[in-house]
Amino acid sequence: MPDIVLLMQERRSQRGPFDAERPIATSDLKQILEAARWAPTAHNMQNFEVLVIDDKELLARVGQIESPASEVFIRENFEQLSFSEDELRRKKVGILGAQFPESWRTPGADFRAVARESGPSYLRDTMKGSPTVLVVIYDPRKRAPASEGDVLGFMSLGCAMQNMWLAAQSLGIGAQIMSVFGGEHVEKDLKALLAIPAHMKIAFAFRLGYSTAEGYGYVRVRRDAQDFAHHNRFGSRLDA
Ligand SMILES: Cc1cc2nc3c(=O)[nH]c(=O)nc-3n(C[C@H](O)[C@H](O)[C@H](O)COP(=O)(O)O)c2cc1C
């Protein structure tokens, strides 16, 4: 197995707390940004800006931003959940419900009420001590040529995401995507705090760091290549 594929297999979402007192070395940060630099992007538009936050006081202020539970998120998240490791292994897609509050994974629940009644949540609950957060920003006024909904632009942002994530992995740095940073409820506050121009959008953020706790491992499942690869005609299986 080539090293690059092993690195891809080992990359994982680190959802546990990070050591706030163990910073990311500047040389490592530079390598992560260098990886973003070489990401493929539609029309080589390089449609991303990366805002690095490592000032402790600023991180604390970011952490104070409220991120209320969204009914839509809870409902659509529910559709992707498995309720046991066996179910997840059988399905090979989605995630284990145990990661979420009990009320978010109760069949038949009124998710509007669940969202309303969920206690307040703050970005610090997701950041969990990260010494460095990378916020990835783009300009929605510029789309990849003729790309409806700028789907090619979004794919390009994903390429930058993966390049940075693999670079972090290769340096032994833990990373987690925080989509909530681009969520409508927090984006306005973040943009004001971080002096992000009004016309720009937050795509996502990474939290980087070194794990301080065991017990945040989880079952990782994937479809087999035979499940998604087709041979010459859609639906005709490839003996991979
Ligand atoms: C576009 C995108 C958004 C994601 N958003 C989040 C997120 O907000 N929080 C999170 O914990 N993981 C997030 N993830 C990570 C996925 O949940 C994760 O990659 C998937 O469950 C597979 O697990 P693994 O990363 O450990 O292989 C995101 C991944 C992608 C590609």
The ligand as an SDF file (V2000), in Angstrom:
LIG
                    3D

 31 33  0  0  0  0  0  0  0  0999 V2000
  -17.4970   19.0980    4.2940 C   0  0  0  0  0  0  0  0  0  0  0  0
  -17.3070   18.3750    5.6030 C   0  0  0  0  0  0  0  0  0  0  0  0
  -17.8840   18.8880    6.7590 C   0  0  0  0  0  0  0  0  0  0  0  0
  -17.7020   18.2510    7.9740 C   0  0  0  0  0  0  0  0  0  0  0  0
  -18.1910   18.8200    9.1200 N   0  0  0  0  0  0  0  0  0  0  0  0
  -17.9080   18.2670   10.3170 C   0  0  0  0  0  0  0  0  0  0  0  0
  -18.2850   18.9000   11.5270 C   0  0  0  0  0  0  0  0  0  0  0  0
  -18.8820   19.9700   11.5350 O   0  0  0  0  0  0  0  0  0  0  0  0
  -17.9710   18.2880   12.6890 N   0  0  0  0  0  0  0  0  0  0  0  0
  -17.2910   17.0960   12.7210 C   0  0  0  0  0  0  0  0  0  0  0  0
  -17.0120   16.6030   13.7970 O   0  0  0  0  0  0  0  0  0  0  0  0
  -16.9240   16.4810   11.5920 N   0  0  0  0  0  0  0  0  0  0  0  0
  -17.1980   17.0410   10.3980 C   0  0  0  0  0  0  0  0  0  0  0  0
  -16.7820   16.4360    9.2440 N   0  0  0  0  0  0  0  0  0  0  0  0
  -16.0540   15.1680    9.3410 C   0  0  0  0  0  0  0  0  0  0  0  0
  -16.9080   13.9590    8.9410 C   0  0  0  0  0  0  0  0  0  0  0  0
  -17.9700   13.7610    9.8500 O   0  0  0  0  0  0  0  0  0  0  0  0
  -15.9560   12.7660    8.9300 C   0  0  0  0  0  0  0  0  0  0  0  0
  -14.9580   12.9980    7.9680 O   0  0  0  0  0  0  0  0  0  0  0  0
  -16.6610   11.4520    8.6300 C   0  0  0  0  0  0  0  0  0  0  0  0
  -17.5960   11.1470    9.6400 O   0  0  0  0  0  0  0  0  0  0  0  0
  -15.6520   10.3210    8.5310 C   0  0  0  0  0  0  0  0  0  0  0  0
  -14.8980   10.2120    9.7120 O   0  0  0  0  0  0  0  0  0  0  0  0
  -13.3130   10.3850    9.7090 P   0  0  0  0  0  0  0  0  0  0  0  0
  -12.9920   11.8240    9.3710 O   0  0  0  0  0  0  0  0  0  0  0  0
  -12.8600   10.0740   11.0960 O   0  0  0  0  0  0  0  0  0  0  0  0
  -12.7580    9.4630    8.6900 O   0  0  0  0  0  0  0  0  0  0  0  0
  -16.9520   17.0510    8.0280 C   0  0  0  0  0  0  0  0  0  0  0  0
  -16.3740   16.5450    6.8650 C   0  0  0  0  0  0  0  0  0  0  0  0
  -16.5230   17.1960    5.6760 C   0  0  0  0  0  0  0  0  0  0  0  0
  -15.8400   16.6550    4.4410 C   0  0  0  0  0  0  0  0  0  0  0  0
  1  2  1  0
  2  3  1  0
  2 30  2  0
  3  4  2  0
  4  5  1  0
  4 28  1  0
  5  6  2  0
  6  7  1  0
  6 13  1  0
  7  8  2  0
  7  9  1  0
  9 10  1  0
 10 11  2  0
 10 12  1  0
 12 13  2  0
 13 14  1  0
 14 15  1  0
 14 28  1  0
 15 16  1  0
 16 17  1  0
 16 18  1  0
 18 19  1  0
 18 20  1  0
 20 21  1  0
 20 22  1  0
 22 23  1  0
 23 24  1  0
 24 25  2  0
 24 26  1  0
 24 27  1  0
 28 29  2  0
 29 30  1  0
 30 31  1  0
M  END
$$$$
